[in-house]
Every structure is written in structure tokens, then in C-alpha cells.
């Protein structure tokens, strides 16, 4: 039932894949990073749109169950999975894993874990839809971390065409570990999910927009994820950015 609920909820999420591929329509090969890939829905959508172009996908998640969820994806060529957290430092960190409904709120951030209203309302919904679900709540365990900059250097990756970030509240820390790539125009497009408490959301949104705009990114589109805000103290939205250098040089028709 949880799996079915996840896929139903996913239908309500904003879809940016066609927009991203349109921005990159002149590229003959694509390097795509999916940070917080979970069941690979974003990757599958992009994969269907790239046609005969060459590609490399790099998937990241620290949920120990993800590898079995994306078994079929990992059978395809040039798709690489890393069970490691991209962060602002190299080392380890505590991961808050939502064992009751793992697709929601599992993160290095504690935003969802500390939202009592969000937790209680989701528990109530799950109890109705899946009465046999065990309510274990959030479980903490330690995970390995690395910065995006170090990962790129270690793996000799010079450029990212698509960087998708869905890490439930930890996005600013992630960006801190990607400063070199951002400052040196090594990323063409960014799709980032921003999450925070409702009373702090505008401040965080402004902080991330300023952070990226100072690093040569143009804000293209925003879409709120309304299902997160219902019966909670948390707000969430997806934001699409394109590197201004690429915007001027390569993408002439932006629709």
C-alpha cells in the first residue's frame, strides 16, 4: 500500500523533465545526476526523452532499500548508483530514515522529523490506508558523506548537464559542497526541491535563489508541492535553474 501511495502522490508532483530536455536539445550527450533518486522516477522519465543521445546517469541515495528498488535501472549501461550522501563535508552524518513511510522526510535534515503536525497527520492517513503498517517512525543511522566537488574530482567528471536535488530540507548544505562546480560553470541545469518550515520558507527560498543567481544561474520556473503543506508546518517546492553562460551560448529557443 505504501508503494501505491507513493506513486499516487508522485502524480501530484510538478513535472520538469520535458522542459529540461528542451533546454538541452542541442546536446548530443548528457551527464545527469539524480541526488535523492529513491525509486528512479525522474531518471526513468528523462531516459524516455533523450532518444538516441549518449548518456551517463549518476544516482545517489542513502536509503538502504533503494538499490533493490532500482535493480532494473542498474542493468542498463552507463547508470551508476552510489549509496552515499552528497553534503557540505567529507566524512559521516546522521541520517533520519522514516521507516513508516520512507519516501517522505527521510533526510540528513530534521525538518520533517521535527514537524509533529506533519508526522501525526501522515500516521493517521497511513493507518486508514494501511492498517497493518508498523509505526516505527524515524530511525537514525550514520552514513558516509562527500561533497559534490570532491565526487567530481575523484571520478574525473568535468561537466553536469542535469543536476536534480531532492533531499528533503538538506539542499543548502548540499550546495555548500558544490561551490567549485557552481562557480566554474560545470553545471548546466539544476532542478532543486526546497523544503522548510512554513515560517522560515521564504527566507530559505530567497537564500538559495540568491546563492545560485550569484553563481551565474537564471531562475526559470517554480512549482509548489501542495501535498506537503496539507496538515503540516512544512512547505515545499521545485525550482528550475539554467546556467546563464549556457543560456546565452547554447540554448537559443527557450519555451
C-alpha positions, 0 to 999 in steps of 0.5 A, spaced: 500 500 500 505 504 501 508 503 494 501 505 491 501 511 495 507 513 493 506 513 486 499 516 487 502 522 490 508 522 485 502 524 480 501 530 484 508 532 483 510 538 478 513 535 472 520 538 469 523 533 465 520 535 458 522 542 459 529 540 461 530 536 455 528 542 451 533 546 454 538 541 452 536 539 445 542 541 442 546 536 446 548 530 443 550 527 450 548 528 457 551 527 464 545 527 469 545 526 476 539 524 480 541 526 488 535 523 492 533 518 486 529 513 491 525 509 486 528 512 479 522 516 477 525 522 474 531 518 471 526 513 468 522 519 465 528 523 462 531 516 459 524 516 455 526 523 452 533 523 450 532 518 444 538 516 441 543 521 445 549 518 449 548 518 456 551 517 463 546 517 469 549 518 476 544 516 482 545 517 489 541 515 495 542 513 502 536 509 503 538 502 504 532 499 500 533 503 494 538 499 490 533 493 490 528 498 488 532 500 482 535 493 480 532 494 473 535 501 472 542 498 474 542 493 468 542 498 463 549 501 461 552 507 463 547 508 470 551 508 476 548 508 483 552 510 489 549 509 496 552 515 499 550 522 501 552 528 497 553 534 503 557 540 505 563 535 508 567 529 507 566 524 512 559 521 516 552 524 518 546 522 521 541 520 517 533 520 519 530 514 515 522 514 516 521 507 516 513 508 516 513 511 510 520 512 507 519 516 501 517 522 505 522 526 510 527 521 510 533 526 510 540 528 513 535 534 515 530 534 521 525 538 518 520 533 517 522 529 523 521 535 527 514 537 524 509 533 529 503 536 525 506 533 519 508 526 522 501 525 526 497 527 520 501 522 515 500 516 521 493 517 521 492 517 513 497 511 513 493 507 518 486 508 514 490 506 508 494 501 511 492 498 517 497 493 518 503 498 517 508 498 523 509 505 526 516 505 527 517 512 525 524 515 524 530 511 525 537 514 525 543 511 522 550 514 520 552 514 513 558 516 509 558 523 506 562 527 500 561 533 497 559 534 490 566 537 488 570 532 491 565 526 487 567 530 481 574 530 482 575 523 484 571 520 478 574 525 473 567 528 471 568 535 468 561 537 466 553 536 469 548 537 464 542 535 469 543 536 476 536 534 480 536 535 488 531 532 492 533 531 499 528 533 503 530 540 507 538 538 506 539 542 499 543 548 502 548 544 505 548 540 499 550 546 495 555 548 500 559 542 497 558 544 490 561 551 490 567 549 485 562 546 480 557 552 481 562 557 480 566 554 474 560 553 470 560 545 470 553 545 471 548 546 466 541 545 469 539 544 476 532 542 478 532 543 486 526 541 491 526 546 497 523 544 503 522 548 510 518 550 515 512 554 513 515 560 517 522 560 515 520 558 507 521 564 504 527 566 507 530 559 505 527 560 498 530 567 497 537 564 500 538 559 495 535 563 489 540 568 491 546 563 492 545 560 485 543 567 481 550 569 484 553 563 481 551 565 474 544 561 474 537 564 471 531 562 475 526 559 470 520 556 473 517 554 480 512 549 482 509 548 489 508 541 492 501 542 495 501 535 498 506 537 503 503 543 506 496 539 507 496 538 515 503 540 516 508 546 518 512 544 512 512 547 505 515 545 499 517 546 492 521 545 485 525 550 482 528 550 475 535 553 474 539 554 467 546 556 467 546 563 464 553 562 460 549 556 457 543 560 456 546 565 452 551 560 448 547 554 447 540 554 448 537 559 443 529 557 443 527 557 450 519 555 451 
